[in-house]
Amino acid sequence: MDWGAFEKAWHDSGCRILSDLAAACPGERLYGAAFRLFYMDDVKILPPALAANTESSVHEDYGYSTRFVPPEWRWDVLDAASDAMSPWYRRLTEEYLAPATTEPEQGAAMNALEAAHDTAVANACKAMTTTARRGDIHGSFPPGFVVVILEGQRGDEEEAGLIRKSVDPQMLPTAPKLAEYLRQLEET
């Protein structure tokens, strides 16, 4: 797999989709996007969902906030992103998972693919955040706009690791609400 080309494909399709979304919703303030719902079994890997949310769609009640809970976001799944990346995921399945026939081979293939995929998506997040902050996705994005992995299915410790992996350490202080959320995850 050409992981550099894979990351660029996620970057380009994600930026285009977020730009289209912002253009279709003038007056809305998108504060971030997230990759979620990573799925892989010993037979196939599917594209994760790309989600996005606006400030007006964040709900806060009794100390609970939906700010970093993509299943409760306005756009919890942007189908166009998954559709655009489907050919890449078929190729990942063919290259990593299809050749593995025994249980040990399948386990090793899944572990290798998960690690490489997490890194590639994290790199795409960083690149998309940089592009957004330069104003090259859409002019309405705030200075603290961030793209992050909020997988939500791996437990607090691994979730915190994925956030750290997907957000450049220099960018994290410029997204103080995400930094606070990360701190809370790491304290639990």
N, C-alpha and C positions, 0 to 999 in steps of 0.2 A: 504494500500500500504506500502510495505517495502521501504521507501525512501532511506535508506542507500544502499540497494541492487540496486535500480534504479540508484543512483549516481555512484555506482561502475560499473554498466553496461555501462553507458555513458562514464565513464573514460576509461574503458578497450577497448571498441570498438573504441572510438575516438583516443586513443593512437595508437592502431593497424593500423587504417586507415591513420593517419598522418605519421606513420613510413613507411608504404607501399608507400605512396605518395612521401616522401623524398627519399626513396630507388629507386623509379622509375624515379626520376628527379635529378640525380647527377649533381652537379655544380649549382643548383638553391638554393637560400637561403630563406627558409620559415621564415618569421618574426612573423607570428601569424596565429591564427585560430579564428573563431567567430561562435557563434550560432545566427541564424537569422530566420525570417519567422515563428514566433510562431503563430500557428493557433488553434483556438478552437471556437466552436459554442455550442449551447445548445444540440447538438446531439453527437459530437465527438471532440477529440483532436488528432492532428497529430504531429509526431515528427518534431521539428524544423530542419532547414537545418544547417549542419556544413559546413563552408566555410574555405578556406585557401588561402594565397597569398604569393608571393615572392617579394623580393625587386625589381627585374627586371620588375615586372608587375605593379608597382606603377606608375601612370601617374600624373604629376603635370603641370597644365597649368593655367596661369593667376590667381594664388592664390587658385586654386581648386586642391585638391589632392584626389586620390582614395584610399589612405592608409587605411582609416577606413570606406570605403563604400563597404561592401561585395558584393552587386549586380554587382559591376564592377571588382571584383577580378578574378584572373585566374581560380580558382575553386570556383565558387559561391555557388554550391551545390554538396556535396560529397554524392551521392546516397547511397553508401554502409553504411554510418552512419545511415541514416533514415531507410534503410532496416533492419539493425541489431536491431534497437530499436522499430520497429513496434509492436512486441508482447507486449511490455511494454505499449505502447500507447493504444492498444486495451483494456488492463486491466484497465488503467486509465479511459477510456470511460465507461467501465462496472461498475467500482466501484464508480465513481463520478457522471457521467452524466446520465447514463441509469435509475437509480432509481428516478430521479427528474421528476415529471410529471406535476406539476403546474408551472406557470411562476415564482412565487416567489421562489419555490424550485430550478428551473433551474438557476435563477440568483445567488442564494446563492451557489449552487454547482459550478457554473462557477467561482465565486469569490474565493471560497476556493481552487479550483483546480489551478487557475492561480497563486495564492500566493504560494502554496506549490510547484508547478512546477518551478516557477521562482527561488525559493530558492534552489531547488535540482539541476537545471542546473547551477546556479551560483556556487554551491559547486563543481560540476563536473569540471567547468572551473578552479577553484583554484587548484584542485587536478591535473588536466592535466598540468597546468602551472608548478607546483612543479615537477612533473615527468619529464617534458621536460627539465627543468633547471638543474636537476640532471644528464641529459644526457641519461636518460632511455627510451626515445622514439627514438631518432636518433641523432647521434653525430654531424650532420651538423647544428643543430638548434643554433642560436646565443644566447648569455647570456640573452638578453632582450626579448626572445620569450615569447609570452603571448597568452592565450586563454581567450576570453572575450565574453560577450553578446553584440552584436551590432544589436539589434532587428530592429531598423529603422522605426517602425510604430507607436510608442507611444508618440511622441513628445520629444522635447529636455530635458525637466526636468525629465521625466521618463526614457529616454535613459541614462542620466547621472546617475540616481539612479541604473540602471541595470549594468552599467559599474562599479560603486563603489561596488556593491554587488558581482560582479563576479571576481574582481581582489583584491587580498589581499592588504591591505593598505601598507604593507612593500614592496610589489613587484612593486607598481605603480611608485615610483621614478626611478626604474630600466628600465622602459619603457617610456622614456621622451616624445616621440612623442604621445603616448596614453595619458599621463598626460596633455600635451598641448591641445589635442583634447577635453579631458574632461573639462578642464578649459574654453575652448571656448563655449562648450555646456552650462555650468553653467552660463556664462555671458550673454547669449541670453535670 
